[in-house]
Amino acid sequence: GLASPRELAVPLLRDDAAVAVLAVADKAAVYLEDDADLLRALASMAVDGLGALRARAALRASEARAELASDVADIGVWDWDIASGRVRVNDAYLRMLGLDPGARELDISQWNAMIHPDDRPRIAAEGEAALASDTRFQTEYRLRTAGGDWCHVLSRGRVFERDAEGRPLRMIGTHTDITELRRAEAALRAARSRLELALEGGDLGLDEANLVADTMRLAADDRYLGQIGLTRADGEFSLERWLEVMHPDDRERVRCAIDRSVRERAPLDVEYRILPGNDRLKWIASRGRPRSGPAGEVDRLMGASVEITERKEAEEALRD
């Protein structure tokens, strides 16, 4: 330090480098070495205080950036003080559930009351397991919105703070609204169910030819396999197996029709005969369309087939 009978100065050090000088001066005072020691102690506390202020400022800036990012991404953030039962949430969380924008703090009982009754036992058990662990949890459940609808949320979080005896004090996590995803999945399941009913009612079989490989690879559902006298137990449904059960006189015509459909990107409409073992000869009508891959080339031919044996026999009877 710098000392004289009338003034005293000491440097403020951070990482062994002087960042400022703390000085006092009084014409009527006489400063001693004890005064210099006191000023050095004050300087050290000042540096520590400035460091703490910088750390708090950095933390606030980090929290502000995290708040902004979660708000832009529409991710709800919750912070549960377990001892008090209070849950702090961000604006995105409030918007997600249609809650009062000013209600940034919820009670845990209020939060639990919003959970769908069918989900509560599972969430209670998962919550107890999460409190006992320091690993991140992930689960899905439904929360009632202020408007009375159900919001499907993907919840992630973990315990961030424990006391000296290991009891959880604070848990932090996020909620992501996945309602539209779950609705889309439900709509897709319903559409598939309707399609299956339509296919079953019309006795339509589905088949697909993969044209990317050097050899055409075929796939078919059980109805189409049944139409041509095959089952899953007969092994892989290959091009060779398909041609084997087809009437010899129809094989070249069908292959030409497929080639033309792929080459011209035109619908396929072809009828052919099947020789299913010892059963009577069957007639099949197949219609399909070529599908293009990402590069624009035709990579698949997808179709539907129906047995038309009775119609063909009736037409033959009329000709006779």
Secondary structure, 3 states (H helix, E strand, C coil): CEECCCEEEEEEEECCEEEEEEEEECCCCCCCHHHHHHHHHHHHHHHHHHHHHHHHHHHHHHHHHHHHHHHHCCCEEEEEECCCCEEEECHHHHHHHCCCCCCCEEEHHHHHHCECCCCHHHHHHHHHHHHCCCCCEEEEEEEECCCCCEEEEEEEEEEEEECCCCCEEEEEEEEEECHHHHHHHHHHHHHHHHHHHHHHHCCCEEEEEECCCCCCEEEECHHHHHHCCCCHHHCCCEHHHHHHHECHHHHHHHHHHHHHHHHHCCCEEEEEEECCCCCCCEEEEEEEEEEECCCCCEEEEEEEEEECHHHHHHHHHHHC
